């Protein structure tokens, strides 16, 4: 009897704790939220002096410069941060506390020292630096840090996430970096070593673009929309802690020491010798010109039902797909088309258009749960006439030195695909954060640039397709079974099971395929 009584008391205690945690659900109440917008009057900045004449020569058009190479991509961000004179608006899903993450944080601090206003908007669950580090950064008078859709209970944070999982499962996946209202970088990269060829174990083939011209204002408008949304909460309001001058000085000194050490590394030398850095030194950075527009989810998406598609980016891309007549070329590292997606691609094929999909193989993916659901649609896609390619897990995959194609990872170790880019009839190109999966479609917020420029749009299928038979496996349907076909040397090689994938991954993907989790991926 006593044991049953103790068990009842324990269950009541657990129930009370769950009820108490549930009370912590929802966005923090009473958060101070001062509105601000992108700075105007930037015509006199150094960047404006360089950019504006080039833009004036192409009325109504925007310029795009491809940042397919990982070293080019980090060099561009560092150079632009150093060039900033008035404002830096920075928005990311993931910001790691590694070499790249710390170096960029220190660059933002240096810009703020020069009087540059820095607005740093980070997704709360994707950010690795602790609240203490972010508070120290935020304590600089020229920097404000806000967290998007944050957990209300900061410690223990995991309990706060569990208590409000319905809301916190929806994340801000947007990525943008805008300097003085003159230049923006948008694309697929988060801030972390593996996105910039600096990770010894795993690096990604990814793609960003640097943009100038009218589209930069659209990036700024998108940033302001998120920055001023009720879901963007100042870190100082969330943590309610004060950073002393001594604590700020200590964290600043640690970042400076890290920067000085990193600056002497082989990686830093390769960044200084990158193609973008060489073009910058010779003042010969090339741009492709055309009509460009930013497409994005509304920030309300994280607070409303997934059925309310009026806040969603997907229908905007769907309109472009509907107008595609000759070729639809899709690169998505995480690909779960679902029944509706298969039907959509089948309709494109029925119109006589070629449909190509490039995604990760089981061997290259870091998203085994996603692959477990993607694999369920492979036969239906192939039966519809879709050409399906899966990237090899090698650092040479998608290696392309010239601009426009996907550039493979430059670090050591294995490789994975992370670029999200689509080409429509080799005339319009999308580069952004949007994956072709349920999470991007219904849960996370996303953004990207649609660029109407045949010269730029055709590079993706032309240059990526040039060596795709060596860099990826083409999936074919032979009878009722799948085969993976590639070229090794001068020979064609066929596999009758997922190539290069270990036993553990095979077991994981099989078990996960049985679970009803597709809507969460």
C-alpha positions in Angstrom: 0.0 0.0 0.0 2.8 2.4 0.9 4.6 1.6 -2.4 1.4 2.4 -4.4 1.0 5.6 -2.5 4.6 6.7 -3.3 4.0 5.8 -6.9 0.9 7.9 -7.0 2.7 10.9 -5.4 5.5 10.5 -8.0 3.0 10.5 -10.9 1.2 13.5 -9.5 4.5 15.3 -9.2 5.4 14.6 -12.8 1.9 15.7 -13.9 2.3 18.9 -12.0 5.7 19.6 -13.6 4.3 19.0 -17.1 1.4 21.4 -16.3 3.8 24.0 -15.0 6.0 23.7 -18.0 3.0 24.0 -20.3 2.3 27.3 -18.6 5.7 28.5 -20.0 4.5 27.9 -23.6 4.0 30.7 -26.1 6.3 33.7 -26.8 7.7 35.5 -23.8 5.1 37.9 -22.4 5.8 41.7 -22.1 9.0 41.6 -24.2 10.4 45.1 -25.0 10.4 45.4 -28.8 11.7 48.6 -30.3 11.1 48.8 -34.1 13.9 49.7 -36.4 14.4 49.6 -40.2 17.2 49.5 -42.7 19.3 52.7 -42.8 18.7 55.1 -45.6 21.1 57.7 -47.0 23.9 55.3 -47.8 25.0 57.0 -51.1 28.2 58.3 -49.6 29.6 55.0 -48.3 32.6 53.4 -49.9 30.5 50.5 -51.2 28.0 52.8 -52.7 30.7 54.6 -54.6 31.8 51.3 -56.2 28.3 49.7 -56.6 26.1 52.6 -57.7 27.8 53.3 -61.1 27.6 49.6 -62.0 23.9 49.5 -61.1 23.2 52.7 -63.0 24.5 51.1 -66.1 21.8 48.5 -65.9 18.5 50.3 -65.2 15.9 48.2 -63.4 18.2 45.2 -63.2 20.2 43.6 -60.4 23.6 42.0 -60.5 24.4 38.6 -59.1 27.9 37.1 -58.4 28.0 33.4 -57.8 29.7 32.2 -54.5 29.9 28.5 -55.2 33.4 28.1 -53.8 33.5 27.8 -50.0 36.6 30.0 -49.7 35.0 32.6 -51.9 31.9 32.6 -49.7 33.7 33.3 -46.4 36.1 35.8 -48.1 33.1 37.8 -49.4 31.5 38.0 -45.9 34.8 39.0 -44.3 35.5 41.7 -46.9 32.0 43.1 -46.7 32.0 43.2 -42.9 35.3 45.1 -43.0 34.0 47.5 -45.7 30.8 48.3 -43.7 30.5 52.0 -42.7 26.8 52.4 -41.6 25.0 49.1 -41.2 25.2 45.3 -41.1 22.0 43.3 -41.1 22.7 39.7 -40.5 20.1 36.8 -40.4 20.9 33.1 -40.0 19.4 29.8 -38.9 22.7 28.2 -37.6 25.6 30.1 -36.1 28.2 27.7 -34.7 30.9 28.4 -32.1 33.7 27.2 -34.3 36.5 28.8 -36.3 34.2 30.5 -38.8 31.5 31.4 -36.3 34.0 33.1 -33.9 35.9 34.9 -36.7 32.7 36.4 -38.1 31.5 37.4 -34.6 34.7 39.2 -34.0 34.4 40.9 -37.4 30.9 42.2 -36.4 32.4 43.6 -33.2 35.1 45.4 -35.1 32.5 46.9 -37.4 30.5 48.1 -34.4 33.7 49.7 -33.0 33.8 51.8 -36.1 30.3 53.0 -35.4 28.5 50.6 -37.7 25.0 49.6 -36.5 24.8 45.8 -36.3 21.5 44.0 -36.2 22.0 40.2 -35.6 18.8 38.1 -36.0 19.3 34.4 -35.2 17.1 31.4 -35.0 17.0 30.4 -31.3 17.4 26.6 -31.7 20.0 26.8 -34.5 22.4 29.1 -32.5 25.3 27.4 -30.7 26.9 30.3 -28.8 25.4 30.5 -25.3 23.1 33.2 -24.0 26.1 34.6 -22.1 28.2 35.0 -25.2 25.3 36.6 -27.1 24.5 38.9 -24.2 28.1 40.0 -24.2 27.9 40.8 -28.0 24.6 42.5 -27.4 26.1 44.7 -24.7 28.1 46.6 -27.3 26.2 49.9 -27.8 26.1 49.5 -31.6 24.9 45.9 -31.6 21.5 44.4 -31.0 20.9 40.6 -31.0 17.4 39.2 -31.4 16.3 35.5 -31.3 13.5 34.3 -33.5 10.7 32.2 -32.0 12.7 31.5 -28.9 12.2 29.0 -26.0 10.7 31.0 -23.1 12.4 28.8 -20.5 16.1 29.4 -21.0 17.4 27.0 -18.3 17.0 24.0 -18.4 16.4 24.9 -22.1 15.6 21.4 -23.1 12.6 21.4 -20.8 11.4 24.6 -22.3 11.6 23.1 -25.8 9.7 20.0 -24.8 7.0 22.1 -23.1 6.3 24.1 -26.2 7.3 21.7 -29.0 4.4 22.6 -31.3 5.6 26.2 -31.6 9.3 25.6 -31.4 9.3 22.9 -34.1 8.8 25.8 -36.5 12.1 27.6 -37.3 13.5 30.6 -39.2 15.7 29.0 -41.9 16.4 32.3 -43.7 19.9 33.4 -44.5 21.0 36.9 -45.5 23.9 39.3 -44.9 23.4 42.9 -46.0 26.0 45.7 -45.8 25.2 49.4 -46.0 22.1 48.7 -48.1 24.4 48.2 -51.1 25.3 44.5 -51.2 23.6 41.3 -49.9 24.6 37.7 -49.7 21.7 35.2 -49.8 21.7 31.4 -50.4 22.1 28.1 -48.6 25.0 28.5 -46.2 24.7 28.8 -42.5 27.6 30.1 -40.4 29.8 27.2 -39.5 33.0 25.5 -40.6 31.3 22.8 -42.6 29.7 25.4 -44.9 33.0 27.1 -45.7 35.4 24.2 -46.3 37.0 24.4 -42.8 35.8 21.2 -41.3 38.2 18.3 -41.2 35.5 15.6 -41.1 32.6 16.8 -43.2 32.0 19.7 -45.6 29.2 20.7 -47.9 28.8 21.6 -51.5 26.7 24.8 -51.2 25.8 27.9 -53.1 25.3 31.6 -52.2 25.1 34.7 -54.4 26.2 38.2 -53.7 23.6 40.7 -55.1 23.6 44.4 -55.9 21.0 46.7 -57.3 17.2 47.0 -56.6 16.9 43.5 -55.1 19.1 44.5 -52.1 16.2 46.7 -50.9 14.0 43.6 -51.1 16.4 41.7 -48.9 16.4 44.6 -46.4 12.6 44.7 -46.5 12.5 41.0 -45.7 15.0 41.5 -42.9 12.9 44.3 -41.4 9.8 42.2 -41.6 11.4 39.5 -39.5 13.3 41.9 -37.2 10.2 43.8 -36.2 7.9 40.7 -35.9 6.6 39.8 -32.4 8.5 36.5 -32.7 11.9 38.3 -32.7 12.8 38.8 -29.1 15.9 40.8 -27.9 18.4 38.4 -26.2 18.6 40.9 -23.2 14.8 40.5 -22.6 15.0 36.7 -22.9 17.9 36.1 -20.5 17.4 39.1 -18.2 21.1 39.1 -17.2 23.6 41.9 -17.2 27.0 41.7 -18.8 29.7 43.5 -16.8 32.4 45.4 -18.6 34.9 42.8 -17.3 32.8 39.9 -18.8 32.5 41.7 -22.1 36.3 42.4 -22.2 37.1 38.8 -21.4 34.8 37.4 -24.1 36.1 40.0 -26.6 39.7 39.1 -25.8 38.9 35.4 -26.4 37.5 36.2 -29.8 40.5 38.4 -30.7 42.9 35.6 -29.6 41.0 33.1 -31.7 41.1 35.4 -34.7 44.8 35.9 -34.4 45.4 32.2 -34.2 43.0 31.4 -37.1 44.7 34.1 -39.2 47.9 32.1 -39.2 46.3 28.9 -40.4 46.5 27.2 -43.8 42.8 27.7 -44.1 43.2 31.5 -43.7 45.9 31.5 -46.3 43.6 29.6 -48.8 40.8 32.1 -48.1 43.2 35.1 -48.8 44.2 33.3 -52.0 40.6 32.5 -53.1 39.3 33.5 -56.5 37.0 36.1 -55.0 39.9 37.7 -53.0 42.0 37.8 -56.2 39.2 39.4 -58.1 38.7 42.0 -55.4 42.4 42.9 -55.3 42.2 43.4 -59.1 38.9 45.2 -58.8 37.5 42.8 -61.4 34.4 41.2 -59.8 32.0 40.1 -62.5 28.2 40.2 -62.2 25.4 38.7 -64.2 22.5 41.2 -64.8 18.8 40.6 -65.0 15.5 41.1 -63.2 15.6 39.8 -59.6 13.1 39.5 -56.8 13.2 38.1 -53.3 10.6 35.5 -52.4 10.1 34.5 -48.8 7.7 33.1 -46.3 5.9 35.5 -44.0 7.2 35.3 -40.4 3.6 34.6 -39.2 4.1 31.1 -40.7 5.7 29.9 -37.4 2.6 31.1 -35.4 -0.2 29.9 -37.7 -1.5 26.6 -39.0 0.5 24.9 -41.8 -2.8 24.9 -43.7 -2.7 28.7 -44.0 -0.6 28.8 -47.2 -1.2 32.5 -47.8 1.9 33.0 -45.6 4.0 30.5 -47.5 6.8 30.7 -50.1 5.9 27.4 -51.9 3.0 28.8 -53.9 5.3 31.5 -55.3 7.7 28.9 -56.6 4.8 26.8 -57.8 3.7 29.6 -60.2 7.2 29.5 -61.8 7.0 25.7 -62.1 3.6 25.9 -63.8 5.1 28.2 -66.5 8.1 25.9 -67.2 7.9 24.3 -70.6 11.3 22.8 -71.6 13.4 21.9 -68.5 13.1 21.9 -64.7 16.5 21.4 -63.0 16.2 20.9 -59.2 19.0 20.7 -56.7 17.8 20.0 -53.1 19.9 18.2 -50.4 16.8 17.2 -48.5 14.1 15.9 -50.9 10.7 14.5 -50.0 8.3 15.3 -52.8 5.3 13.6 -51.2 2.4 12.4 -53.4 1.5 16.0 -54.5 5.1 16.7 -55.5 5.3 13.5 -57.5 2.1 14.5 -59.3 3.4 18.0 -60.0 6.7 16.8 -61.5 4.7 14.2 -63.5 2.6 17.0 -65.0 5.7 18.9 -66.0 7.0 15.8 -67.7 3.6 15.3 -69.5 4.1 18.8 -70.9 7.2 17.5 -72.6 9.7 19.2 -70.3 12.8 17.5 -69.0 12.8 17.1 -65.2 16.1 16.6 -63.3 16.5 16.2 -59.6 19.9 16.1 -57.8 19.9 15.2 -54.1 22.0 13.5 -51.5 22.7 9.7 -51.6 22.3 7.7 -48.4 26.1 7.7 -48.2 26.4 11.5 -48.4 23.4 12.7 -46.5 23.5 14.0 -42.9 19.7 13.7 -42.8 19.0 9.9 -42.6 15.3 10.5 -41.5 14.8 12.6 -44.6 16.3 9.9 -46.8 14.1 7.3 -45.2 11.0 9.1 -46.6 12.6 10.2 -49.9 13.3 6.6 -50.8 9.6 5.8 -50.7 9.0 8.0 -53.8 12.0 7.0 -56.0 10.1 4.5 -58.1 7.1 6.8 -58.6 9.5 9.6 -59.7 11.3 7.4 -62.2 8.1 6.0 -63.6 7.0 9.6 -64.2 10.1 10.1 -66.3 12.1 12.2 -63.7 15.9 11.9 -64.0 17.2 11.2 -60.5 20.8 11.7 -59.3 22.3 11.1 -55.8 25.5 12.8 -54.9 28.6 10.7 -54.0 30.1 11.2 -50.5 33.5 12.4 -51.9 35.2 15.8 -51.6 35.6 16.0 -55.3 31.9 15.7 -56.0 30.5 18.7 -57.9 33.9 20.3 -58.0 33.7 23.3 -60.4 36.3 26.1 -60.3 34.5 28.4 -62.7 31.5 30.5 -61.6 28.0 29.4 -61.9 28.2 25.6 -61.2 28.2 24.0 -57.8 31.6 23.9 -56.3 32.5 20.9 -54.2 33.8 21.0 -50.6 37.4 22.1 -50.3 38.2 20.6 -46.9 39.2 17.0 -46.1 36.9 14.2 -45.2 33.5 13.4 -46.7 31.1 15.6 -48.5 27.4 16.3 -48.6 25.1 18.4 -50.7 23.6 21.5 -49.1 22.9 23.9 -52.0 19.2 24.7 -52.7 19.0 26.0 -56.3 16.5 25.5 -59.2 16.7 26.4 -62.9 13.5 26.9 -64.9 13.9 26.6 -68.7 17.5 27.8 -68.3 16.1 31.3 -68.1 15.1 31.8 -64.4 17.2 30.6 -61.5 16.3 30.3 -57.8 19.1 30.4 -55.1 18.1 30.3 -51.4 17.4 28.4 -48.3 14.3 26.4 -49.5 14.5 22.6 -49.5 12.0 20.5 -51.4 10.6 18.8 -48.3 7.6 19.2 -45.9 9.6 21.2 -43.3 10.5 24.0 -45.8 7.0 23.9 -47.3 4.9 23.9 -44.1 7.0 24.5 -41.0 10.1 26.6 -41.4 10.4 30.1 -42.9 12.5 30.3 -46.0 13.8 32.9 -48.5 15.7 33.1 -51.8 16.2 35.2 -54.9 14.5 34.5 -58.2 16.7 35.8 -61.0 15.6 36.2 -64.6 18.8 35.9 -66.5 19.4 33.2 -69.1 23.2 33.6 -69.0 23.2 32.9 -65.3 20.4 30.3 -65.2 21.9 28.0 -67.8 25.2 27.6 -65.9 23.7 25.3 -63.2 22.5 22.6 -65.6 25.4 23.0 -68.0 28.3 23.0 -65.5 26.7 20.7 -62.9 25.6 18.3 -65.6 29.0 18.2 -67.3 30.5 15.6 -64.8 27.3 14.5 -63.1 27.8 10.9 -64.3 31.1 10.8 -62.3 30.1 12.9 -59.3 26.7 11.3 -58.6 24.8 8.0 -59.0 22.0 8.1 -61.5 19.1 6.1 -60.1 17.4 3.8 -62.7 14.4 1.6 -62.6 15.2 -1.8 -64.1 12.1 -3.9 -64.1 10.7 -3.4 -60.6 14.1 -2.8 -58.8 16.4 0.2 -58.5 20.0 0.4 -59.8 22.6 3.1 -59.2 24.8 3.9 -62.2 28.0 5.9 -62.3 31.3 6.2 -64.1 34.5 5.3 -62.5 37.5 6.0 -64.8 36.3 5.0 -68.2 33.9 2.3 -67.0 30.2 2.4 -66.2 29.5 0.8 -62.8 26.2 -0.5 -61.6 25.0 -1.2 -58.0 21.9 -3.0 -56.9 21.7 -1.4 -53.5 22.5 2.1 -52.1 26.3 2.6 -52.8 28.9 3.3 -50.1 26.3 3.3 -47.3 27.3 1.3 -44.2 25.2 -1.3 -42.5 24.2 1.0 -39.6 22.8 3.7 -42.0 20.9 1.0 -44.0 19.3 -0.3 -40.8 18.5 3.2 -39.6 16.8 4.3 -42.9 14.8 1.1 -43.0 13.4 1.4 -39.4 12.7 5.2 -39.9 10.8 4.5 -43.1 8.2 2.7 -41.0 7.6 5.7 -38.7 4.9 8.3 -39.3 7.3 11.3 -39.3 7.2 12.6 -42.9 5.3 15.7 -41.9 8.1 16.7 -39.5 11.0 16.4 -42.0 
